[in-house]
């Protein structure tokens, strides 16, 4: 179910596209469902901003059902009837319940099939059930349900019931579609509610059962941004706990921001205030120091990322040393044992094994060989105002400080570039290239200039 607007969020975005743990709510639900059935058996009901929702999850391989008018959850199932009628049983999940685990979905499915129920309701008993519909069982300790009663319709006796309806169900399709047309819009919003199916099926003599989720937080949704951030915090802490159980040391995990898809190898240390975002993979025995942001980046084993670095869309080979305060931009590959130091920016480069760019340098659209030293203040001038051009630097090259390399240009193996040079032509192997004006020194010039200045001052006074 992903057709709703989520008006209480006060946001232009569809509710199911709000993110926690680095991904849209709906993607979390689809991932959990995909562990139970293949994506080809998952149908997403879309309505509000349907095109945006579809684009956001199209790559998952699920099907889409359009609910052009959002007339309630019961109406959504009516729109889906033609697509799912061929299944003996269906699971109905909410697109805004992102913490639901695949194991809980499997438990609901297995219980429903084993009991041959017409409808099985996943329930929970949270600390505060206010706002949720209550599940009324026929007797204490039994699975049979008599009805689901919405919060506003509860009698004074029923307000003490703490078991809530999660909005997640299993149905046998034959009785579901036999009675689906009996849903009525006799409620404040004039909508067709799927919750009313419980009472209809009980009246028809069908078995309606309830099974409680082990952890109430799994079934909680969010109706405000504040509640959304509560779910985000819960998911990120769960991710941190999972990584720590796998041998990762996370210092002050409550200060870190780690997306759900991030993978980290054992014996790696994550310092406080680090952000690991997107599809980031970090190997073993690494250290990511405080205030670094790593996004959609692969980091091999034994890498150190010093304080305050930003890495995005990059690949860092084993033993590399990054930072502090380096900016490694997309399509940068930093080779084994290479160093990228303070205030160095890279973009779309290959820096070879053991090469170094330690200070105040910009390297863009460049292929740099092994064992090369890039001096402080070096710039690859890769953009002519219209097109980007490639700089190629060979193995064992020494590039002096404050060098500008005007691309397209090639520097051969073993070459030396003198400091302060502006290189506009290719440099052969083992050559020395100098491209700067000759220094002129005038002895005593400063003394004579000072004397002239003092004489002028004396005359003026």
Secondary structure in CASP SS format (residue, H / E / C, confidence):
PFRMAT SS
TARGET T0000
AUTHOR 0000-0000-0000
METHOD secondary structure of the structure
MODEL  1
X C 1.00
X E 1.00
X C 1.00
X C 1.00
X C 1.00
X C 1.00
X H 1.00
X H 1.00
X H 1.00
X C 1.00
X C 1.00
X C 1.00
X C 1.00
X C 1.00
X H 1.00
X H 1.00
X H 1.00
X C 1.00
X E 1.00
X E 1.00
X C 1.00
X C 1.00
X E 1.00
X E 1.00
X H 1.00
X H 1.00
X H 1.00
X H 1.00
X H 1.00
X H 1.00
X H 1.00
X H 1.00
X H 1.00
X H 1.00
X C 1.00
X C 1.00
X C 1.00
X C 1.00
X H 1.00
X H 1.00
X H 1.00
X C 1.00
X E 1.00
X E 1.00
X E 1.00
X E 1.00
X C 1.00
X C 1.00
X C 1.00
X H 1.00
X H 1.00
X H 1.00
X H 1.00
X H 1.00
X H 1.00
X H 1.00
X H 1.00
X H 1.00
X H 1.00
X H 1.00
X C 1.00
X C 1.00
X E 1.00
X E 1.00
X E 1.00
X E 1.00
X C 1.00
X C 1.00
X C 1.00
X C 1.00
X C 1.00
X C 1.00
X H 1.00
X H 1.00
X H 1.00
X H 1.00
X H 1.00
X H 1.00
X H 1.00
X H 1.00
X H 1.00
X H 1.00
X H 1.00
X H 1.00
X C 1.00
X C 1.00
X C 1.00
X C 1.00
X E 1.00
X E 1.00
X E 1.00
X E 1.00
X C 1.00
X C 1.00
X C 1.00
X C 1.00
X C 1.00
X C 1.00
X C 1.00
X C 1.00
X C 1.00
X H 1.00
X H 1.00
X H 1.00
X H 1.00
X H 1.00
X H 1.00
X H 1.00
X H 1.00
X H 1.00
X H 1.00
X H 1.00
X H 1.00
X H 1.00
X H 1.00
X C 1.00
X C 1.00
X C 1.00
X E 1.00
X E 1.00
X E 1.00
X E 1.00
X E 1.00
X E 1.00
X C 1.00
X C 1.00
X C 1.00
X C 1.00
X C 1.00
X C 1.00
X C 1.00
X C 1.00
X C 1.00
X E 1.00
X E 1.00
X E 1.00
X E 1.00
X C 1.00
X C 1.00
X C 1.00
X C 1.00
X C 1.00
X C 1.00
X E 1.00
X E 1.00
X E 1.00
X E 1.00
X E 1.00
X E 1.00
X C 1.00
X H 1.00
X H 1.00
X H 1.00
X C 1.00
X C 1.00
X C 1.00
X C 1.00
X H 1.00
X H 1.00
X H 1.00
X C 1.00
X C 1.00
X C 1.00
X E 1.00
X E 1.00
X E 1.00
X E 1.00
X E 1.00
X E 1.00
X E 1.00
X E 1.00
X E 1.00
X H 1.00
X H 1.00
X H 1.00
X H 1.00
X H 1.00
X H 1.00
X H 1.00
X H 1.00
X H 1.00
X H 1.00
X C 1.00
X C 1.00
X C 1.00
X C 1.00
X C 1.00
X C 1.00
X C 1.00
X C 1.00
X C 1.00
X C 1.00
X C 1.00
X C 1.00
X C 1.00
X H 1.00
X H 1.00
X H 1.00
X H 1.00
X H 1.00
X H 1.00
X H 1.00
X H 1.00
X C 1.00
X C 1.00
X C 1.00
X C 1.00
X E 1.00
X E 1.00
X E 1.00
X E 1.00
X E 1.00
X C 1.00
X C 1.00
X C 1.00
X H 1.00
X H 1.00
X H 1.00
X H 1.00
X C 1.00
X C 1.00
X C 1.00
X C 1.00
X C 1.00
X H 1.00
X H 1.00
X H 1.00
X H 1.00
X H 1.00
X H 1.00
X H 1.00
X H 1.00
X H 1.00
X H 1.00
X H 1.00
X H 1.00
X H 1.00
X H 1.00
X H 1.00
X H 1.00
X H 1.00
X H 1.00
X H 1.00
X H 1.00
X H 1.00
X C 1.00
X C 1.00
X C 1.00
X E 1.00
X E 1.00
X C 1.00
X C 1.00
X H 1.00
X H 1.00
X H 1.00
X C 1.00
X E 1.00
X E 1.00
X C 1.00
X C 1.00
X C 1.00
X C 1.00
X E 1.00
X E 1.00
X C 1.00
X C 1.00
X C 1.00
X C 1.00
X E 1.00
X E 1.00
X C 1.00
X C 1.00
X C 1.00
X C 1.00
X E 1.00
X E 1.00
X E 1.00
X C 1.00
X C 1.00
X C 1.00
X E 1.00
X E 1.00
X C 1.00
X C 1.00
X C 1.00
X C 1.00
X E 1.00
X E 1.00
X C 1.00
X C 1.00
X C 1.00
X C 1.00
X E 1.00
X E 1.00
X E 1.00
X C 1.00
X C 1.00
X E 1.00
X E 1.00
X C 1.00
X C 1.00
X C 1.00
X C 1.00
X E 1.00
X E 1.00
X C 1.00
X C 1.00
X C 1.00
X C 1.00
X E 1.00
X E 1.00
X E 1.00
X C 1.00
X C 1.00
X E 1.00
X E 1.00
X C 1.00
X C 1.00
X C 1.00
X C 1.00
X E 1.00
X E 1.00
X C 1.00
X C 1.00
X C 1.00
X C 1.00
X E 1.00
X E 1.00
X C 1.00
X C 1.00
X C 1.00
X C 1.00
X E 1.00
X E 1.00
X C 1.00
X C 1.00
X C 1.00
X C 1.00
X E 1.00
X E 1.00
X E 1.00
X E 1.00
X C 1.00
X C 1.00
X E 1.00
X E 1.00
X E 1.00
X E 1.00
X E 1.00
X E 1.00
X E 1.00
X C 1.00
X C 1.00
X C 1.00
X C 1.00
X E 1.00
X E 1.00
X E 1.00
X E 1.00
X C 1.00
X C 1.00
X E 1.00
X E 1.00
X E 1.00
X E 1.00
X E 1.00
X E 1.00
X E 1.00
X C 1.00
X C 1.00
X C 1.00
X C 1.00
X E 1.00
X E 1.00
X C 1.00
X C 1.00
X C 1.00
X C 1.00
X E 1.00
X E 1.00
X E 1.00
X C 1.00
X E 1.00
X C 1.00
X C 1.00
X C 1.00
X C 1.00
X E 1.00
X C 1.00
X C 1.00
X E 1.00
X E 1.00
X E 1.00
X C 1.00
X C 1.00
X C 1.00
X C 1.00
X E 1.00
X E 1.00
X C 1.00
X C 1.00
X C 1.00
X C 1.00
X E 1.00
X E 1.00
X E 1.00
X C 1.00
X C 1.00
X E 1.00
X E 1.00
X E 1.00
X C 1.00
X C 1.00
X C 1.00
X C 1.00
X E 1.00
X E 1.00
X C 1.00
X C 1.00
X C 1.00
X C 1.00
X E 1.00
X E 1.00
X C 1.00
X C 1.00
X C 1.00
X E 1.00
X C 1.00
X C 1.00
X C 1.00
X C 1.00
X E 1.00
X E 1.00
X C 1.00
X C 1.00
X C 1.00
X C 1.00
X C 1.00
X C 1.00
X C 1.00
X C 1.00
X C 1.00
X C 1.00
X C 1.00
X H 1.00
X H 1.00
X H 1.00
X H 1.00
X H 1.00
X H 1.00
X H 1.00
X H 1.00
X H 1.00
X H 1.00
X H 1.00
X H 1.00
X H 1.00
X H 1.00
X H 1.00
X H 1.00
X C 1.00
END
